[in-house]
Amino acid sequence: MPRLTLPLALLLAAGAACATDPDPADDDGLQPPPPGQGVQFTMTHHIAPGVEGEWCQFVQAPAAPMWVARDEVRFTAGSHHFLLYETAYDAIPTATDDGTPIDTSGVFDCSAGATIGWSITRLIGGSQNGSGPSILAFPDGVAMPVRAHAVLLMNAHYLNASDAPLDPEVRVNLWTRPAAEVTTEGDVLFLYNPIIKVPARGDGRARWKCPVHADITIANLQSHMHRRGVAYEASISGGAPVYATDRWQDVPVTTFTPGLQVAAGATLDYHCDYHNDEARDVYQGARSTDEMCMLIGSYYPADPRTANCLDAAGGLGGELIGNGAATCAQTLTCLQGAGDFAAITDCMDAASPTVSRETSALFNCFANHADPQAACQAEVAACAAR
């Protein structure tokens, strides 16, 4: 039996990075909210010519709790995303959770994965557009809580493709709502499909069906792909698309007024289509040389299981749809010989869509347990029979 451990933190870390082709900048900057209406955080850094990487900075929320109704982001050219996370810390850490010292007194390199090593609790803002729509936007009565003194992690992925130094700046405003006006807690959908393969000189598709565990209302949606992305669709339980685009940069944000209602028991079904002109296979990953397939949006009321495609026990869930003809038994045999995550992806991508429920249950069990030999006997048996 394969011993495959794929911590959820790895998936989240992968989801924290983006392709880095230049995005239009707003050189006029972004003014902070007036006193009492929110807070602004800024991050600046110096990047040498030809360098690609991720940079992070810890900042601290104000002394009073906040209810955030929307965010607003501006970043200068060279990036394709900025993300803002809430952490479990009440003071800025000086070492990762395993004790590795990190100089967090200012901006630091987090190219190994923005969230790896840190106690990240959730995403609370960000944007793929240097001067356009961002992620967080709730209607009246809805807001996301941020506790007093919470440590937040700013994360930007930049590529300086020029022959001159780059000094990018990121600004993010969190616009707040008085607590007395909040009746419902909002949250962010942040779905990241880890099974992506785009064959050399060919086309590929990554599709994931994620369970909706409680009744929710979606306020907005947007996609996320890298430069090989040529088409994207998201639907509810495989119905007509509720979001579609062919753009991987300057990504449109669809707002639903008064809101897209989704009942418990439905699925968030989305896929990314790719075309690869390179002479190598492309897989999921953080760099511009890799690919991503995400569904992002503001929704309410908050349900972390739905927001992160988790199963009822809080482990990785959902149904990963293969693109091949392999049976589940053949996929199991393939996984038993897989030596790395690219090989695991090859196995899952080659599976027939008709056995996606069984192959996904197998993959998810392996991902959620440190000892799949003991924990996944039922999933192995069910897969071997298909």
FIDRENVEX-124403 format. One record per residue (C-alpha): x, y, z; residue number from 0. Coordinates in pm, 1 decimal, padded with zeros to 6 digits, always signed. Example, Ala and Ser with C-alpha at 12.3 -4.5 7.8 and 13.67 -1.06 7.14 Angstrom:
<recs>
{{+01230.0; -00450.0; +00780.0}; 0}
{{+01367.0; -00106.0; +00714.0}; 1}
</recs>
This chain:
<recs>
{{+00000.0; +00000.0; +00000.0}; 0}
{{+00137.4; +00349.0; -00077.6}; 1}
{{+00239.4; +00565.5; +00212.3}; 2}
{{+00128.5; +00906.2; +00085.1}; 3}
{{+00103.0; +01195.3; +00324.0}; 4}
{{-00013.9; +01524.3; +00177.6}; 5}
{{-00070.2; +01767.8; +00464.7}; 6}
{{-00340.1; +02026.2; +00412.2}; 7}
{{-00080.2; +02287.8; +00496.1}; 8}
{{+00107.3; +02190.0; +00179.2}; 9}
{{-00200.9; +02252.2; -00031.9}; 10}
{{-00261.8; +02583.9; +00139.4}; 11}
{{+00100.4; +02680.8; +00086.2}; 12}
{{+00069.7; +02596.7; -00280.5}; 13}
{{-00241.2; +02806.8; -00298.7}; 14}
{{-00053.7; +03101.6; -00156.7}; 15}
{{+00145.4; +03168.1; -00471.4}; 16}
{{+00067.9; +03273.8; -00824.7}; 17}
{{+00201.4; +03327.7; -01171.0}; 18}
{{+00394.3; +03648.7; -01183.6}; 19}
{{+00359.7; +03810.4; -01522.9}; 20}
{{+00331.6; +04188.4; -01483.5}; 21}
{{-00003.9; +04332.3; -01383.4}; 22}
{{-00101.6; +04697.5; -01434.3}; 23}
{{-00010.3; +04920.0; -01141.6}; 24}
{{-00194.0; +05200.6; -00970.6}; 25}
{{+00088.0; +05447.5; -00934.9}; 26}
{{-00133.7; +05690.3; -00743.2}; 27}
{{-00133.5; +05453.9; -00446.6}; 28}
{{-00423.3; +05388.4; -00213.8}; 29}
{{-00540.4; +05622.4; +00060.1}; 30}
{{-00617.9; +05464.1; +00400.3}; 31}
{{-00973.1; +05452.7; +00537.2}; 32}
{{-01081.1; +05746.2; +00755.7}; 33}
{{-01040.4; +05693.4; +01133.0}; 34}
{{-01293.8; +05449.2; +01267.6}; 35}
{{-01374.7; +05299.4; +00926.2}; 36}
{{-01085.0; +05058.1; +00881.5}; 37}
{{-00709.6; +05014.0; +00866.3}; 38}
{{-00435.1; +05009.2; +00602.3}; 39}
{{-00125.4; +04789.1; +00586.3}; 40}
{{+00168.7; +04842.3; +00349.0}; 41}
{{+00464.6; +04635.7; +00232.5}; 42}
{{+00763.1; +04742.6; +00020.5}; 43}
{{+01066.9; +04547.1; -00091.1}; 44}
{{+01371.6; +04565.8; -00320.6}; 45}
{{+01400.3; +04292.8; -00587.1}; 46}
{{+01711.6; +04246.5; -00799.9}; 47}
{{+01686.5; +04203.9; -01179.9}; 48}
{{+01577.7; +03861.5; -01299.3}; 49}
{{+01459.2; +03743.7; -00956.6}; 50}
{{+01132.0; +03560.5; -00888.9}; 51}
{{+01015.3; +03487.8; -00536.1}; 52}
{{+00761.3; +03531.6; -00261.2}; 53}
{{+00792.2; +03788.5; +00010.3}; 54}
{{+00603.8; +03813.4; +00336.9}; 55}
{{+00559.8; +04057.1; +00621.5}; 56}
{{+00385.2; +04023.4; +00955.3}; 57}
{{+00166.0; +04311.4; +01070.4}; 58}
{{-00063.2; +04345.0; +01370.2}; 59}
{{-00432.1; +04426.3; +01382.4}; 60}
{{-00551.5; +04717.9; +01597.5}; 61}
{{-00618.7; +04689.8; +01970.9}; 62}
{{-00994.3; +04666.6; +01917.1}; 63}
{{-01168.1; +04379.1; +01734.8}; 64}
{{-01269.0; +04448.2; +01374.6}; 65}
{{-01560.6; +04337.3; +01158.1}; 66}
{{-01430.3; +04360.1; +00800.8}; 67}
{{-01690.8; +04423.8; +00529.6}; 68}
{{-01459.1; +04455.6; +00228.3}; 69}
{{-01097.7; +04490.9; +00128.3}; 70}
{{-00921.6; +04712.1; -00125.0}; 71}
{{-00578.6; +04632.0; -00270.9}; 72}
{{-00323.2; +04811.4; -00485.0}; 73}
{{+00013.4; +04668.7; -00589.5}; 74}
{{+00274.7; +04787.5; -00836.2}; 75}
{{+00365.1; +04600.6; -01155.2}; 76}
{{+00544.4; +04268.4; -01146.5}; 77}
{{+00297.8; +04062.0; -00945.0}; 78}
{{-00015.0; +03862.5; -01019.7}; 79}
{{-00144.3; +03838.4; -00663.5}; 80}
{{-00142.1; +03964.0; -00308.3}; 81}
{{-00291.8; +03769.3; -00015.7}; 82}
{{-00357.3; +03860.6; +00346.7}; 83}
{{-00387.7; +03584.6; +00607.9}; 84}
{{-00490.7; +03583.3; +00971.5}; 85}
{{-00269.7; +03377.0; +01203.3}; 86}
{{-00314.7; +03225.7; +01548.5}; 87}
{{-00047.2; +03453.8; +01699.5}; 88}
{{-00102.6; +03751.5; +01929.0}; 89}
{{+00257.8; +03870.9; +01891.7}; 90}
{{+00477.6; +03865.7; +01581.1}; 91}
{{+00676.0; +03539.1; +01588.0}; 92}
{{+01052.4; +03528.9; +01544.2}; 93}
{{+01070.0; +03158.9; +01459.4}; 94}
{{+00856.1; +02912.7; +01267.2}; 95}
{{+00642.0; +02667.8; +01459.5}; 96}
{{+00921.9; +02408.1; +01449.3}; 97}
{{+01163.3; +02655.9; +01609.1}; 98}
{{+01355.4; +02770.6; +01298.6}; 99}
{{+01465.1; +03133.2; +01357.0}; 100}
{{+01336.9; +03387.4; +01102.0}; 101}
{{+01405.7; +03760.2; +01092.2}; 102}
{{+01048.2; +03887.9; +01085.4}; 103}
{{+01133.8; +04245.9; +01178.6}; 104}
{{+01046.7; +04349.9; +00823.1}; 105}
{{+00987.5; +04188.2; +00484.4}; 106}
{{+01131.1; +03836.6; +00461.6}; 107}
{{+01168.5; +03576.1; +00185.8}; 108}
{{+00895.5; +03310.8; +00200.0}; 109}
{{+00955.2; +03150.4; -00139.5}; 110}
{{+00939.1; +02800.0; +00009.3}; 111}
{{+00568.3; +02862.8; +00069.2}; 112}
{{+00411.8; +03161.2; +00236.4}; 113}
{{+00214.6; +02961.0; +00490.4}; 114}
{{+00458.1; +02674.7; +00553.2}; 115}
{{+00580.3; +02676.6; +00912.9}; 116}
{{+00327.8; +02930.4; +01039.1}; 117}
{{-00004.7; +02885.5; +01221.2}; 118}
{{-00234.3; +03025.7; +00951.9}; 119}
{{-00603.6; +03025.6; +01040.5}; 120}
{{-00766.1; +03167.6; +00724.8}; 121}
{{-00750.1; +03404.2; +00429.6}; 122}
{{-00901.5; +03745.9; +00499.8}; 123}
{{-00823.9; +03945.9; +00185.5}; 124}
{{-00624.7; +03992.5; -00131.2}; 125}
{{-00644.3; +04053.8; -00503.5}; 126}
{{-00520.5; +03929.8; -00840.3}; 127}
{{-00561.9; +04276.9; -00990.4}; 128}
{{-00309.9; +04550.9; -00923.2}; 129}
{{-00575.8; +04819.6; -00946.2}; 130}
{{-00905.6; +04631.0; -00980.9}; 131}
{{-01152.2; +04420.3; -00782.2}; 132}
{{-01026.6; +04226.5; -00482.4}; 133}
{{-01158.0; +03924.9; -00289.2}; 134}
{{-01356.2; +04044.3; +00010.9}; 135}
{{-01696.1; +04211.4; -00041.5}; 136}
{{-02003.7; +04150.4; +00174.6}; 137}
{{-02354.9; +04300.4; +00165.4}; 138}
{{-02510.3; +04494.8; +00452.1}; 139}
{{-02521.8; +04301.0; +00776.8}; 140}
{{-02234.9; +04066.3; +00685.3}; 141}
{{-01868.3; +04096.9; +00788.8}; 142}
{{-01564.0; +03889.8; +00880.4}; 143}
{{-01428.9; +03912.8; +01236.7}; 144}
{{-01062.2; +03987.2; +01304.1}; 145}
{{-00968.7; +03966.4; +01670.2}; 146}
{{-00785.7; +04240.7; +01858.1}; 147}
{{-00405.5; +04235.4; +01818.0}; 148}
{{-00424.3; +03946.2; +01567.8}; 149}
{{-00101.4; +03896.8; +01375.5}; 150}
{{-00164.3; +03907.1; +01000.4}; 151}
{{+00062.4; +03778.0; +00723.8}; 152}
{{+00100.5; +03982.1; +00405.3}; 153}
{{+00216.8; +03777.8; +00104.2}; 154}
{{+00311.4; +03888.8; -00247.1}; 155}
{{+00470.4; +03687.9; -00528.4}; 156}
{{+00682.9; +03897.7; -00764.3}; 157}
{{+00884.6; +03840.7; -01078.1}; 158}
{{+01130.6; +04108.0; -01182.1}; 159}
{{+01174.6; +04018.9; -01548.6}; 160}
{{+01358.9; +04342.6; -01624.9}; 161}
{{+01729.6; +04423.1; -01618.1}; 162}
{{+01680.8; +04691.0; -01352.8}; 163}
{{+01598.8; +04666.1; -00979.4}; 164}
{{+01232.1; +04667.0; -00877.9}; 165}
{{+01092.4; +04832.8; -00567.0}; 166}
{{+00729.2; +04714.9; -00549.2}; 167}
{{+00474.6; +04842.7; -00300.7}; 168}
{{+00157.8; +04674.9; -00178.9}; 169}
{{-00121.2; +04849.6; +00009.1}; 170}
{{-00432.0; +04684.4; +00148.5}; 171}
{{-00729.9; +04852.2; +00315.4}; 172}
{{-00963.4; +04659.5; +00541.9}; 173}
{{-01291.5; +04852.1; +00554.7}; 174}
{{-01487.5; +04777.0; +00870.0}; 175}
{{-01849.6; +04771.7; +00982.6}; 176}
{{-01973.6; +04853.6; +01337.3}; 177}
{{-02036.1; +04536.6; +01536.9}; 178}
{{-02393.4; +04646.5; +01605.4}; 179}
{{-02464.0; +04634.4; +01230.9}; 180}
{{-02334.3; +04278.0; +01182.2}; 181}
{{-02588.4; +03996.6; +01185.6}; 182}
{{-02396.3; +03727.2; +00991.8}; 183}
{{-02032.6; +03616.8; +00986.1}; 184}
{{-01876.3; +03607.7; +00640.1}; 185}
{{-01584.2; +03405.6; +00508.9}; 186}
{{-01377.9; +03338.7; +00193.4}; 187}
{{-01405.9; +03037.1; -00036.9}; 188}
{{-01047.8; +02929.3; -00109.0}; 189}
{{-01051.7; +02605.5; -00309.6}; 190}
{{-00719.4; +02481.0; -00450.4}; 191}
{{-00711.6; +02173.6; -00676.3}; 192}
{{-00376.2; +01995.2; -00627.2}; 193}
{{-00419.8; +01750.3; -00917.6}; 194}
{{-00308.0; +01935.4; -01230.7}; 195}
{{-00124.4; +01790.5; -01528.0}; 196}
{{-00085.9; +01968.8; -01861.8}; 197}
{{+00097.5; +01741.0; -02106.0}; 198}
{{+00386.9; +01866.9; -02315.3}; 199}
{{+00260.6; +02026.2; -02639.1}; 200}
{{-00090.6; +01939.1; -02532.5}; 201}
{{-00408.8; +02024.9; -02346.4}; 202}
{{-00521.8; +01941.3; -01995.2}; 203}
{{-00811.3; +01985.4; -01757.0}; 204}
{{-00827.4; +02001.5; -01376.6}; 205}
{{-01174.2; +01947.6; -01226.7}; 206}
{{-01284.1; +01929.7; -00863.2}; 207}
{{-01626.0; +01884.7; -00706.4}; 208}
{{-01636.3; +02012.8; -00349.0}; 209}
{{-01917.1; +01946.3; -00100.1}; 210}
{{-02133.8; +02223.3; +00043.4}; 211}
{{-02191.0; +02125.1; +00406.7}; 212}
{{-02432.7; +02402.1; +00507.0}; 213}
{{-02665.3; +02647.5; +00333.5}; 214}
{{-02456.8; +02941.6; +00208.9}; 215}
{{-02496.7; +03255.5; +00000.1}; 216}
{{-02213.4; +03345.8; -00237.2}; 217}
{{-02150.1; +03719.3; -00277.2}; 218}
{{-01885.8; +03698.1; -00551.6}; 219}
{{-01662.8; +03453.9; -00738.6}; 220}
{{-01338.1; +03462.6; -00931.8}; 221}
{{-01102.5; +03210.4; -01089.1}; 222}
{{-00729.4; +03165.7; -01061.8}; 223}
{{-00499.8; +03007.2; -01320.9}; 224}
{{-00152.9; +03071.6; -01457.9}; 225}
{{-00062.7; +03164.4; -01814.3}; 226}
{{-00152.2; +02827.1; -01972.0}; 227}
{{-00512.1; +02867.5; -01860.6}; 228}
{{-00741.9; +02912.7; -02161.5}; 229}
{{-01089.3; +02854.0; -02013.1}; 230}
{{-01259.6; +02821.4; -01675.7}; 231}
{{-01609.3; +02735.9; -01555.9}; 232}
{{-01773.2; +02697.6; -01215.3}; 233}
{{-02121.2; +02561.9; -01152.5}; 234}
{{-02343.2; +02437.5; -00873.9}; 235}
{{-02381.2; +02058.1; -00882.9}; 236}
{{-02283.8; +02047.9; -01250.8}; 237}
{{-02559.2; +02283.5; -01368.4}; 238}
{{-02523.9; +02583.7; -01595.0}; 239}
{{-02206.7; +02786.2; -01525.7}; 240}
{{-02241.7; +03057.6; -01263.7}; 241}
{{-01893.0; +03186.5; -01347.4}; 242}
{{-01690.7; +03154.7; -01667.3}; 243}
{{-01383.9; +03324.2; -01811.4}; 244}
{{-01099.4; +03270.2; -02054.6}; 245}
{{-00864.8; +03506.2; -01868.4}; 246}
{{-00578.0; +03413.0; -01639.6}; 247}
{{-00474.4; +03771.9; -01566.2}; 248}
{{-00688.8; +04081.4; -01502.5}; 249}
{{-00936.5; +03820.9; -01385.2}; 250}
{{-01303.0; +03930.0; -01374.8}; 251}
{{-01490.9; +03915.7; -01045.3}; 252}
{{-01859.2; +03824.8; -01074.3}; 253}
{{-02082.8; +03980.4; -00808.4}; 254}
{{-02418.2; +03821.2; -00729.9}; 255}
{{-02696.5; +04055.9; -00623.0}; 256}
{{-02867.1; +03987.6; -00386.8}; 257}
{{-02651.5; +03673.1; -00364.4}; 258}
{{-02619.0; +03322.3; -00508.3}; 259}
{{-02790.3; +03082.5; -00267.4}; 260}
{{-02646.5; +02731.0; -00247.1}; 261}
{{-02812.7; +02461.5; -00037.3}; 262}
{{-02636.5; +02208.7; +00182.1}; 263}
{{-02577.8; +01885.7; -00010.4}; 264}
{{-02487.2; +02064.7; -00335.2}; 265}
{{-02137.9; +02066.2; -00483.5}; 266}
{{-01914.4; +02348.4; -00603.0}; 267}
{{-01806.0; +02202.2; -00937.9}; 268}
{{-01527.2; +02387.0; -01119.0}; 269}
{{-01263.8; +02317.1; -01380.8}; 270}
{{-00967.1; +02480.5; -01553.0}; 271}
{{-00868.1; +02410.0; -01914.1}; 272}
{{-00506.7; +02452.5; -02024.4}; 273}
{{-00291.6; +02456.6; -02336.3}; 274}
{{+00080.2; +02390.5; -02300.8}; 275}
{{+00324.9; +02491.6; -02577.0}; 276}
{{+00629.2; +02372.8; -02383.2}; 277}
{{+00819.7; +02049.1; -02441.4}; 278}
{{+00760.4; +01936.5; -02081.7}; 279}
{{+00466.8; +01835.5; -01867.1}; 280}
{{+00341.8; +02105.7; -01632.2}; 281}
{{+00204.7; +02034.2; -01283.4}; 282}
{{+00056.2; +02233.3; -00996.8}; 283}
{{+00289.9; +02461.0; -00807.0}; 284}
{{+00382.1; +02804.6; -00685.5}; 285}
{{+00597.0; +02939.8; -00966.9}; 286}
{{+00511.1; +03089.4; -01303.2}; 287}
{{+00656.4; +02768.3; -01451.0}; 288}
{{+00378.8; +02573.1; -01273.8}; 289}
{{-00002.3; +02585.0; -01288.1}; 290}
{{-00294.0; +02643.2; -01052.8}; 291}
{{-00670.4; +02593.1; -01051.9}; 292}
{{-00865.0; +02776.3; -00782.8}; 293}
{{-01214.9; +02893.9; -00698.2}; 294}
{{-01220.9; +03203.7; -00477.3}; 295}
{{-01508.4; +03410.5; -00345.2}; 296}
{{-01682.9; +03583.8; -00056.3}; 297}
{{-01972.4; +03394.4; +00100.7}; 298}
{{-02180.9; +03369.4; +00418.0}; 299}
{{-02252.9; +03239.9; +00678.6}; 300}
{{-01904.1; +03108.6; +00753.2}; 301}
{{-01847.6; +02733.1; +00720.6}; 302}
{{-01474.8; +02645.5; +00709.0}; 303}
{{-01541.1; +02292.4; +00581.4}; 304}
{{-01712.6; +02427.7; +00271.2}; 305}
{{-01462.0; +02711.5; +00231.7}; 306}
{{-01165.1; +02473.5; +00208.4}; 307}
{{-01323.1; +02161.0; +00052.9}; 308}
{{-01291.9; +01953.0; +00367.6}; 309}
{{-01473.5; +01633.9; +00455.6}; 310}
{{-01700.0; +01599.8; +00758.2}; 311}
{{-01400.9; +01518.0; +00979.0}; 312}
{{-01203.1; +01823.9; +00867.9}; 313}
{{-00967.2; +01644.6; +00629.7}; 314}
{{-00918.4; +01701.2; +00258.2}; 315}
{{-01242.5; +01620.3; +00076.1}; 316}
{{-01417.3; +01656.7; -00255.6}; 317}
{{-01412.9; +01456.9; -00576.7}; 318}
{{-01113.3; +01491.6; -00808.4}; 319}
{{-01213.8; +01407.5; -01165.0}; 320}
{{-00960.8; +01218.9; -01378.2}; 321}
{{-00919.1; +01256.5; -01753.9}; 322}
{{-00825.2; +00902.3; -01854.9}; 323}
{{-00965.0; +00549.0; -01872.1}; 324}
{{-00792.1; +00369.4; -01581.9}; 325}
{{-01003.4; +00173.5; -01335.3}; 326}
{{-00977.3; +00242.4; -00965.6}; 327}
{{-00787.2; -00085.5; -00922.5}; 328}
{{-00538.5; +00026.4; -01187.5}; 329}
{{-00512.2; +00367.8; -01020.3}; 330}
{{-00440.0; +00198.0; -00687.2}; 331}
{{-00159.5; -00004.0; -00845.7}; 332}
{{-00024.2; +00313.3; -01005.1}; 333}
{{-00026.4; +00497.0; -00671.5}; 334}
{{+00155.4; +00207.7; -00505.7}; 335}
{{+00448.2; +00271.4; -00740.2}; 336}
{{+00437.5; +00651.7; -00731.3}; 337}
{{+00756.4; +00804.4; -00597.1}; 338}
{{+00666.9; +01172.6; -00583.8}; 339}
{{+00370.6; +01405.7; -00614.3}; 340}
{{+00410.1; +01442.8; -00991.8}; 341}
{{+00379.2; +01064.5; -01022.8}; 342}
{{+00076.1; +01067.5; -00790.8}; 343}
{{-00076.8; +01334.8; -01014.3}; 344}
{{-00010.9; +01119.2; -01321.9}; 345}
{{-00202.2; +00834.2; -01157.7}; 346}
{{-00499.9; +01048.1; -01056.8}; 347}
{{-00515.3; +01227.0; -01393.2}; 348}
{{-00517.9; +00893.7; -01580.8}; 349}
{{-00818.2; +00765.6; -01380.7}; 350}
{{-01155.1; +00736.6; -01549.9}; 351}
{{-01417.1; +00993.2; -01447.2}; 352}
{{-01651.1; +00699.7; -01381.7}; 353}
{{-01447.1; +00597.0; -01075.1}; 354}
{{-01367.4; +00946.0; -00948.1}; 355}
{{-01565.0; +00891.8; -00627.5}; 356}
{{-01355.5; +00587.7; -00532.6}; 357}
{{-01018.1; +00725.2; -00647.1}; 358}
{{-01084.8; +01052.2; -00464.9}; 359}
{{-01181.0; +00872.9; -00143.2}; 360}
{{-00852.6; +00681.2; -00168.0}; 361}
{{-00644.2; +00991.5; -00240.1}; 362}
{{-00814.2; +01192.7; +00034.4}; 363}
{{-00763.8; +00918.3; +00291.1}; 364}
{{-00393.5; +00898.8; +00207.8}; 365}
{{-00369.0; +01278.4; +00228.9}; 366}
{{-00546.1; +01300.4; +00563.9}; 367}
{{-00363.1; +01026.8; +00756.7}; 368}
{{-00000.8; +00985.8; +00856.1}; 369}
{{-00051.7; +00607.3; +00865.7}; 370}
{{-00269.9; +00520.0; +00563.8}; 371}
{{-00173.1; +00152.1; +00604.0}; 372}
{{-00397.6; +00138.1; +00910.7}; 373}
{{-00648.9; +00411.1; +00829.6}; 374}
{{-00740.9; +00346.5; +00465.8}; 375}
{{-00821.0; -00023.9; +00444.8}; 376}
{{-01187.3; +00037.7; +00355.5}; 377}
{{-01095.9; +00283.7; +00078.7}; 378}
{{-00835.0; +00043.4; -00063.3}; 379}
{{-01084.1; -00241.8; -00064.6}; 380}
{{-01352.9; -00032.9; -00235.7}; 381}
{{-01104.1; +00085.7; -00497.3}; 382}
{{-00969.8; -00262.0; -00566.5}; 383}
{{-01322.3; -00373.5; -00652.6}; 384}
{{-01358.1; -00105.1; -00923.6}; 385}
</recs>
